[in-house]
Amino acid sequence: MGKLVRDLIPDIISASGRVPSTRILDAEEYRNALFNKLFEEGRELRDAADDDKAEELADVYEVVRALATDLGITMTKLDEVASEKRGSRGGFGGRVWLD
C-alpha cells in the first residue's frame, strides 16, 4: 500500500540510489489521498516533540493548500471565509470546551 508524497520525494529516493515505484493518481484518488494525508499529518503534528511542531504544522498547511487548490478555492478566499467565520463564531484561542 502506498501513500501520497511530496512531488520531489521520488527524485530524492532516486538520488539515494534506489528506484521509486510511482504512479499519478486520477482526480478522485488524489482528493481521497489528500483527505487521508490531512489526517496522517494531523496525527504526526499531535504526536511530535515541541521542537518539531513547526515542521509538522507546515506539512498540515501544505496539505490544506493542495486541498484548497483541488477544490478550486484560492488561499485568499480561504482566508476570507476563515476571517468571516472567526468574526461570527469566534476562533479557538479561548480554549472553550462544551460539555
Short mmCIF file of the C-alpha atoms (twelve columns), coordinates in Angstrom:
data_MODEL
# 
_entry.id   MODEL 
# 
loop_
_atom_site.group_PDB 
_atom_site.id 
_atom_site.type_symbol 
_atom_site.label_atom_id 
_atom_site.label_alt_id 
_atom_site.label_comp_id 
_atom_site.label_asym_id 
_atom_site.label_seq_id 
_atom_site.Cartn_x 
_atom_site.Cartn_y 
_atom_site.Cartn_z 
_atom_site.pdbx_PDB_model_num 
ATOM 1  C CA . MET A 1  0.000   0.000  0.000   1 
ATOM 2  C CA . GLY A 2  1.367   3.390  -0.963  1 
ATOM 3  C CA . LYS A 3  0.772   6.929  0.108   1 
ATOM 4  C CA . LEU A 4  0.662   10.420 -1.308  1 
ATOM 5  C CA . VAL A 5  4.084   12.070 -1.102  1 
ATOM 6  C CA . ARG A 6  5.508   15.474 -1.919  1 
ATOM 7  C CA . ASP A 7  6.404   15.935 -5.587  1 
ATOM 8  C CA . LEU A 8  10.187  15.798 -5.143  1 
ATOM 9  C CA . ILE A 9  10.285  12.646 -2.987  1 
ATOM 10 C CA . PRO A 10 10.791  10.286 -5.981  1 
ATOM 11 C CA . ASP A 11 13.787  12.405 -7.077  1 
ATOM 12 C CA . ILE A 12 15.214  12.278 -3.559  1 
ATOM 13 C CA . ILE A 13 14.792  8.489  -3.498  1 
ATOM 14 C CA . SER A 14 16.454  8.192  -6.925  1 
ATOM 15 C CA . ALA A 15 19.356  10.382 -5.816  1 
ATOM 16 C CA . SER A 16 19.991  7.942  -2.964  1 
ATOM 17 C CA . GLY A 17 20.457  5.110  -5.480  1 
ATOM 18 C CA . ARG A 18 17.071  3.484  -5.014  1 
ATOM 19 C CA . VAL A 19 14.347  3.145  -7.640  1 
ATOM 20 C CA . PRO A 20 10.947  4.501  -6.558  1 
ATOM 21 C CA . SER A 21 7.743   2.941  -7.827  1 
ATOM 22 C CA . THR A 22 5.241   5.709  -8.547  1 
ATOM 23 C CA . ARG A 23 2.067   6.461  -10.445 1 
ATOM 24 C CA . ILE A 24 -0.072  9.536  -10.977 1 
ATOM 25 C CA . LEU A 25 -3.441  9.454  -9.227  1 
ATOM 26 C CA . ASP A 26 -6.657  10.256 -11.022 1 
ATOM 27 C CA . ALA A 27 -8.747  13.152 -9.691  1 
ATOM 28 C CA . GLU A 28 -10.886 11.081 -7.308  1 
ATOM 29 C CA . GLU A 29 -7.922  9.123  -5.958  1 
ATOM 30 C CA . TYR A 30 -5.993  12.350 -5.475  1 
ATOM 31 C CA . ARG A 31 -8.742  14.058 -3.492  1 
ATOM 32 C CA . ASN A 32 -9.214  10.985 -1.287  1 
ATOM 33 C CA . ALA A 33 -5.443  10.748 -0.797  1 
ATOM 34 C CA . LEU A 34 -5.329  14.408 0.255   1 
ATOM 35 C CA . PHE A 35 -8.030  13.859 2.872   1 
ATOM 36 C CA . ASN A 36 -6.166  10.813 4.172   1 
ATOM 37 C CA . LYS A 37 -2.903  12.787 4.175   1 
ATOM 38 C CA . LEU A 38 -4.545  15.560 6.188   1 
ATOM 39 C CA . PHE A 39 -5.423  13.091 8.947   1 
ATOM 40 C CA . GLU A 40 -1.971  11.465 8.762   1 
ATOM 41 C CA . GLU A 41 -0.209  14.817 9.078   1 
ATOM 42 C CA . GLY A 42 -2.579  15.887 11.852  1 
ATOM 43 C CA . ARG A 43 -1.672  12.802 13.867  1 
ATOM 44 C CA . GLU A 44 2.029   13.439 13.268  1 
ATOM 45 C CA . LEU A 45 1.604   17.040 14.452  1 
ATOM 46 C CA . ARG A 46 -0.201  15.929 17.588  1 
ATOM 47 C CA . ASP A 47 2.488   13.371 18.412  1 
ATOM 48 C CA . ALA A 48 5.540   15.490 17.504  1 
ATOM 49 C CA . ALA A 49 8.017   16.814 20.023  1 
ATOM 50 C CA . ASP A 50 7.703   20.550 20.646  1 
ATOM 51 C CA . ASP A 51 10.837  21.253 18.613  1 
ATOM 52 C CA . ASP A 52 9.247   19.511 15.598  1 
ATOM 53 C CA . LYS A 53 5.792   21.140 15.776  1 
ATOM 54 C CA . ALA A 54 6.558   23.894 13.225  1 
ATOM 55 C CA . GLU A 55 7.732   21.386 10.616  1 
ATOM 56 C CA . GLU A 56 4.721   19.146 11.189  1 
ATOM 57 C CA . LEU A 57 2.325   22.107 11.097  1 
ATOM 58 C CA . ALA A 58 3.921   23.150 7.796   1 
ATOM 59 C CA . ASP A 59 3.068   19.682 6.449   1 
ATOM 60 C CA . VAL A 60 -0.578  20.141 7.505   1 
ATOM 61 C CA . TYR A 61 -0.568  23.580 5.889   1 
ATOM 62 C CA . GLU A 62 0.817   22.176 2.626   1 
ATOM 63 C CA . VAL A 63 -1.957  19.566 2.512   1 
ATOM 64 C CA . VAL A 64 -4.578  22.266 3.192   1 
ATOM 65 C CA . ARG A 65 -3.116  24.339 0.328   1 
ATOM 66 C CA . ALA A 66 -3.268  21.333 -2.012  1 
ATOM 67 C CA . LEU A 67 -6.852  20.563 -0.967  1 
ATOM 68 C CA . ALA A 68 -7.892  24.161 -1.497  1 
ATOM 69 C CA . THR A 69 -6.384  24.134 -4.979  1 
ATOM 70 C CA . ASP A 70 -8.044  20.821 -5.789  1 
ATOM 71 C CA . LEU A 71 -11.399 22.165 -4.591  1 
ATOM 72 C CA . GLY A 72 -10.987 25.374 -6.612  1 
ATOM 73 C CA . ILE A 73 -10.601 27.568 -3.531  1 
ATOM 74 C CA . THR A 74 -7.897  30.225 -3.535  1 
ATOM 75 C CA . MET A 75 -5.909  30.841 -0.379  1 
ATOM 76 C CA . THR A 76 -7.277  34.395 -0.415  1 
ATOM 77 C CA . LYS A 77 -10.828 33.052 -0.429  1 
ATOM 78 C CA . LEU A 78 -9.970  30.550 2.294   1 
ATOM 79 C CA . ASP A 79 -8.531  33.355 4.442   1 
ATOM 80 C CA . GLU A 80 -11.669 35.460 3.830   1 
ATOM 81 C CA . VAL A 81 -14.013 32.624 4.806   1 
ATOM 82 C CA . ALA A 82 -11.939 31.832 7.894   1 
ATOM 83 C CA . SER A 83 -11.942 35.502 8.906   1 
ATOM 84 C CA . GLU A 84 -15.711 35.797 8.429   1 
ATOM 85 C CA . LYS A 85 -16.291 32.631 10.436  1 
ATOM 86 C CA . ARG A 86 -13.923 33.823 13.180  1 
ATOM 87 C CA . GLY A 87 -15.852 37.120 13.281  1 
ATOM 88 C CA . SER A 88 -19.260 35.479 13.587  1 
ATOM 89 C CA . ARG A 89 -18.423 32.377 15.647  1 
ATOM 90 C CA . GLY A 90 -15.034 33.123 17.161  1 
ATOM 91 C CA . GLY A 91 -11.775 31.248 16.946  1 
ATOM 92 C CA . PHE A 92 -10.305 28.647 19.257  1 
ATOM 93 C CA . GLY A 93 -7.948  30.825 21.302  1 
ATOM 94 C CA . GLY A 94 -10.303 30.893 24.280  1 
ATOM 95 C CA . ARG A 95 -9.857  27.136 24.797  1 
ATOM 96 C CA . VAL A 96 -13.604 26.745 25.375  1 
ATOM 97 C CA . TRP A 97 -14.767 23.138 25.845  1 
ATOM 98 C CA . LEU A 98 -18.510 22.484 25.561  1 
ATOM 99 C CA . ASP A 99 -19.758 19.540 27.652  1 
# 
